[in-house]
Amino acid sequence: MTGKVLVVTGGSTGIGAAVARMAAARGYAVGLSYRSSAAPAAQVVADIRAGGGRAFAVRADSASATETAAFFAAVDCELGPVTALVNNAGITGPACRIEALDPAALDEVLATNVRGCFLALREAIPRMATDLGGPGGVVVNVSSRASEIGGAGEWVHYAASKGAVDTLTIGAARELAPRGIRVNAVNPGLIDTEIHAKAGMPDRTERFRAAIPMARAGSAEEVADVILWLMSEQSSYVTGALVPIGGGR
């Protein structure tokens, strides 16, 4: 028992799953949420438990205040109060130009990517804040290089949602620093996960490889390494940072 309890939203696949596995290997008890990927979530939990770690998964839509609150309450019961939060749940929405974007799809992207971060923070703060008797804590938001690049021609809606995540990170870091909570973000670029196939572009990493100075896509584990560093005492004076992980792009 280390007392380190991590919540990962969207922890069943990709970057979230890599974070969950890596954190468990470093002594965290892990609660992860998923919206539809029940089998992959169960596999992450099984892998962690097979290695001697503590983990469980809860189906929770990050855009739902009720389901997010229930998720954190379940973590309290199973593992103890959260000391670290990785806001990873996110969707791209359809690849399209702005004028072709369905308003309902826009609402879903903003609800998942922006509202979801706020709702998880809203649950984490009372559990972490030192002025409320908590031990302090750390939050890492998973943003995207798209917030700066813009996503023109395919994902401006996604890029805009991640721009909001960047702004949330800076504002929350300044608001919560006096309360013992550090807040940072990682901004992954082209990462080889299933997110591209889910958006209907399974060949996207190959098509964009030439635009990357390092001439390759990154891995979920490379992003997870940076997230775990931001969660560690090695980054104890880092808050409000937006860390690009894009191979130079």
N, C-alpha and C positions, 0 to 999 in steps of 0.2 A: 504494500500500500504506500504509494508515494504522495497521494493527495492531489495529483495532477489529473484534472478531468477535462477532456476536450470534447466539444461539440463541433461536428462537421455537417453543415447542411449540404445536401446533394452529395453524400459520401459513398454512393454505390459504385460509381464508375469514374474513369478518367483521373483528373487531378484530385478530386475529393477522396477517391479510394486510395490513391498513392499516399496522400496525407494521413489517412486513417491508419494504414499499415505501418508507415514510417513512425508515426507518433507512438503507436502501441509498442513498437520495438524499442522506443526510448523512454518507456515507463509511464505513458499516459493511459488512463482508462478512457475509452472512446465511445461516445454516443453518436451515431450517424443517422441522418434522415434520408429518405428517398421518396419520390412521388409515384413512380411507376415501375422502377427496376427492382422488384422484390428479390428475384433470384440472385442477381449480382450483389445486392446488399447482404443477403444471407451468406454468400461466399466470402465477402470481406470479413464479416463477423467470424465465420468458421476459421478462416486463415489466422486471424488474431488470436482466437482462443487456442488454436492448435499450437501456437507459439508461446502459450502461457499467459497471454494478455487477457484483459477484461474488455468486452465490447458488446454492444447490442444495437439493433437497428429499429427505427420507428418509421412507419409511413406517415409523412407529414408534408403538406403543401406549404412551401415557404411563404407563399403569398397570403396564407390564411392566418389571421391573428389567433384564432381559436386553436388550430392545429399546432401552431408554433408554441403557444403556451403549454399545451398538453405534452409536446415533445420535451420541453425543458423540465416540466414537472416529472416526467418519466425518468429523465436523466438524474434528477435529484434523488429519486427513490432507488434507482438501480446502482448509481455510481457515486453520488454526492454532488455538491454544488459545482457548477462549471467554473473553471479557472482559465480556460482558453476557448476561443470561438474562431472557427474558420468559416466565413460566409462564402461558400463555394457554389451553392445552387444557382444555376443560371441557364438561360436558353438564348439561342440566337434569333429565333423567329425565322420566317422564310427569307431566302435570298431574293431580293427584288429592289427595283428602284423606288424612290420615295412615293411617286404618284401611284404606284401599283400596290402599295402597302395597305392591307386590310386593317381598318381601325381596331378590329377585335384582336388581331395579331399584335398590333402595337400595344394594346392594353395588357396583353398577356406578358409580353417582354418586360414592360415597365413594372408590372406587378411582381413578377418573379425576381427580376434582377435588382430593382431598387427598393420597392416596398418590402421584399423579403429580407434585405439587409437591415432595414430599419426595425422590422419586427423582431428579428433575432437579437439585435442590440438592445432593444427595449426589454427583452427577457434577461439578457446577460448582465446588464448594468446593476440591477438591484442585488444580484448574487455576487458580483465582484467588487463593487465600489467600497473603498475603505471608509468613507464617511457614513456608510450604512452598515458597517460592521463586517464587510467582506474582506478577503485577503488581497484584493487587487487582482489584476489579470491582464490578458492580452487578447487583442482581436486582430485577425488578418482578413481583409476583404480581397476576394479574387476578382480583380478588374480585368483589363485587357489593353494591349497596345492599340486596339481599335479606338480607344478614347482619344488618342492623339492623332492617329492616322486618318480616322473618320469613316472608314468603311464604304467609301463611295462606290455606287453601282451595285452593291449587294446588301450591306448590313448597316446603313446609317442609323437605323432604329436601335440596333444592338450597340453600336458605338456610342450613341447618345446616352443609352442607359448606363454604360460603363463610365462615361464622363460624370454622370451623377454619382456613381460609386466613388470615383476619385474625390469629388467635392465633399461627399459625406465623410470620407476617410480623414481629410484635412480638418474639417469642422469638428468631428467627433474627437479626434486626437487632442485638439486644443481644449475642448470642453471637458474631457475626461482625464487628462493628465493630472490635474490636482486631486483627482479621486482615485489615483493608483491604477489606472487602466491605460495601457498603451494601445494605439490603433494605427495599423499600417496597411498598405495594400501591395499586392504584386500585380504586375501588368504583363501577363504572358502574351507572346506573339503567336507565331505559327507552331502549335504543339500537336504532336501526333496522338490524338485521342479520337474517340468515336463521335465527337461533336460535329465533325465535318460530314460524316455519313448521315447523321440524323438530320442535317440540313439539306440533304439531297446532293451533296458534293463529295463523294468518297475519294475522288482524286485531287482534292484541293491542296493537300500538302505537297504533292508532286508538282502541281501547276505553279505554286507560289515559291517553290524552293529557290529558283533563280533570283528572286528578289531579296533573299536573305544573305547578308555579307558572309555569314558562316556556312552558307550553302547547304543547310540541312534544317529539318524541323527539330524542335526540342522534344523532350520526353516529359511525361507527367511526373516522373521521379525527379527530374531536374528542377521543376517548379516546386515540388514538395520539399526539396532540400532547402530552398530559400525560405519557404513558409516556416519550416521548423527552426531555421536560424532566427527568424523574426519572433518566434515564440519563445526563444531561449534567453537566458541571462546574458549571453554574448552580445545581444542587441539591446541591452538594458537602457541605453540612452537614445534609442531610436523610436520616434513616434511621429506620425504625420508623414511618413515617407511613402512614395509611390515607386516601387522597384521594378524597372523594366526587365523582362526576361524574354528577349526577342532575337537573340543571335546577331545583334547589331542593327536591326531594323526598327 
